[in-house]
């Protein structure tokens, strides 16, 4: 008796994309699902997808507007799924010298962020779930409390924050909060290094948020706390950039400027 044949997914439509995304992310061991760093898809049915997860997400985004919910999933759900990709990529390599990095991004860029984590997740230990409206502290008027909670909940065991910059990242209040919390230093929660990189769609240019510009000076990078680098061309380039940001925690601590108030709302982009 021959081996059972994989169940074919629905037709090659947006509904089919959704079925594949949900079925294979939630049950990666299902027949017909193939995993490369957690980028699960029915490759037996869709052989032309060069980067399956990115293509799936782009199809869903094209069909349904990006907001607090994409394809019926909350931002938290999307981030948790991205984290699965990141963790799977990280497991492809065992290296005790890697740094724990928190990845801050705008959820509208989830396809590019996922590809970055899939391609380079071997070079650090990733934390990619960040602040959303579901957090119980986001309506607090106490900004120090907000930053402390972000540090405790999302950044506690990370030493470098990597900000992946897309077209509208500069305008997002939660990205600003994550950066400010990364720069915060107290007796319990140490400051993180700050590495800023534009995503590939930005062609190595990007509009930077005010808080990043407070800590990175284009005319004098050596006097800047933040490290601003082009999108990595290789794993070794990324490792060097992360190391530089990590060393700045002590070597450039006097360059930190976290005096700006937290952004209160998203800006129009």
Residue pairs with C-beta under 8 A, 6 or more apart in sequence:
4 31
5 31
6 31
6 32
6 42
6 44
6 45
7 31
7 32
8 32
8 45
9 16
9 19
9 20
9 23
9 32
9 42
9 45
10 16
10 19
12 46
14 59
14 60
14 63
17 56
17 59
17 60
18 60
18 71
20 41
20 42
20 46
20 56
21 41
21 53
21 56
21 57
21 60
21 71
23 30
23 33
24 30
24 33
24 40
24 41
24 42
25 38
25 40
25 81
25 84
27 33
28 35
28 38
28 40
32 42
32 43
32 44
32 45
33 40
33 41
33 42
34 40
34 41
34 42
34 43
34 44
35 88
36 118
37 85
37 88
37 89
37 92
37 117
37 118
37 121
38 84
38 85
38 86
38 87
38 88
38 89
38 118
39 51
39 52
39 53
39 54
39 85
39 114
39 118
40 52
40 53
41 49
41 52
41 53
41 56
43 49
43 52
46 52
49 55
49 56
51 115
51 118
53 85
53 111
53 114
53 115
53 118
54 111
54 112
54 114
54 115
57 110
57 111
57 114
58 111
60 70
60 71
61 70
61 108
61 111
64 70
64 71
66 107
66 108
68 74
68 75
68 133
69 75
70 78
70 107
70 110
73 81
74 132
74 134
75 107
75 132
75 133
75 134
76 129
76 132
76 134
78 107
78 110
79 107
79 128
79 129
79 130
79 132
80 129
82 110
82 113
82 114
82 117
82 128
82 129
83 126
83 127
83 128
83 129
85 114
85 117
85 118
85 121
86 103
86 117
86 121
86 126
86 128
87 121
87 126
88 121
89 117
89 118
89 119
89 120
89 121
89 122
89 126
90 98
90 121
90 122
90 124
90 125
90 126
92 121
92 122
93 122
93 123
95 122
98 123
98 124
98 125
99 124
99 125
99 159
99 160
99 242
99 243
99 246
100 124
100 125
100 127
100 157
100 158
100 159
100 160
101 124
101 125
101 126
101 127
101 158
101 159
101 160
101 161
101 162
101 195
101 242
102 127
102 128
102 130
102 154
102 155
102 158
102 160
102 161
102 162
102 178
102 182
102 192
103 113
103 117
103 126
103 127
103 128
103 161
103 162
103 164
104 130
104 161
104 162
104 163
104 164
104 175
104 178
104 179
104 182
105 113
105 128
105 130
105 163
105 164
105 166
105 169
105 175
106 166
106 168
106 169
106 172
106 175
108 166
108 168
109 164
109 166
109 169
109 199
109 201
112 164
112 166
112 199
112 200
112 201
113 128
113 164
113 199
116 164
116 199
117 126
117 128
120 232
120 235
120 238
122 235
123 235
123 238
123 239
123 242
124 160
124 162
124 238
124 242
127 154
127 155
127 157
127 158
129 154
130 154
130 174
130 175
130 178
131 138
131 150
131 154
131 174
131 177
131 178
132 174
135 149
135 153
137 145
137 146
137 149
137 150
138 146
140 146
143 261
143 262
146 177
146 181
146 262
147 177
147 180
147 181
147 184
147 262
148 181
148 184
148 186
148 189
150 177
150 178
150 181
151 181
151 182
151 184
151 189
152 189
154 178
154 181
155 161
155 178
155 181
155 182
155 189
155 192
156 189
158 192
159 190
159 192
159 193
159 246
159 249
160 192
160 193
160 194
160 195
160 242
160 245
160 246
161 178
161 179
161 182
161 192
161 193
161 194
161 195
162 195
162 196
162 197
162 242
162 245
163 169
163 175
163 179
163 194
163 195
163 196
163 197
163 212
164 197
164 198
164 199
165 196
165 197
165 198
165 199
165 202
165 206
165 207
165 208
166 198
166 199
166 201
166 202
166 206
167 201
167 202
167 207
167 269
168 269
169 175
169 206
169 209
170 206
170 207
170 208
170 209
170 212
170 267
170 269
171 209
171 266
171 267
171 268
171 269
172 263
172 266
173 262
173 263
173 264
173 265
173 266
175 209
176 209
176 211
176 262
176 263
177 262
177 263
179 194
179 209
179 211
179 212
180 211
180 258
180 260
180 262
182 191
182 192
182 194
183 191
183 192
183 194
183 211
183 215
183 225
183 256
183 258
184 191
184 258
185 191
185 253
185 256
190 249
191 249
191 253
191 256
192 249
193 227
193 242
193 244
193 245
193 246
193 247
193 248
193 249
194 212
194 215
194 225
194 226
194 227
194 245
194 248
195 226
195 227
195 229
195 241
195 242
195 244
195 245
196 208
196 212
196 216
196 226
196 227
196 228
196 229
197 228
197 229
197 230
197 231
197 232
197 241
198 204
198 205
198 206
198 230
198 231
199 206
199 231
200 231
202 231
204 230
204 231
208 216
208 228
210 260
211 258
211 260
212 226
212 228
214 257
214 258
214 259
214 260
215 224
215 225
215 226
215 255
215 256
215 257
215 258
216 224
216 225
216 226
216 227
216 228
217 223
217 224
218 228
221 227
221 228
223 255
224 252
224 255
225 248
225 252
225 253
225 255
225 256
225 257
226 245
226 248
227 241
227 244
227 245
227 248
229 237
229 241
232 238
232 241
248 255
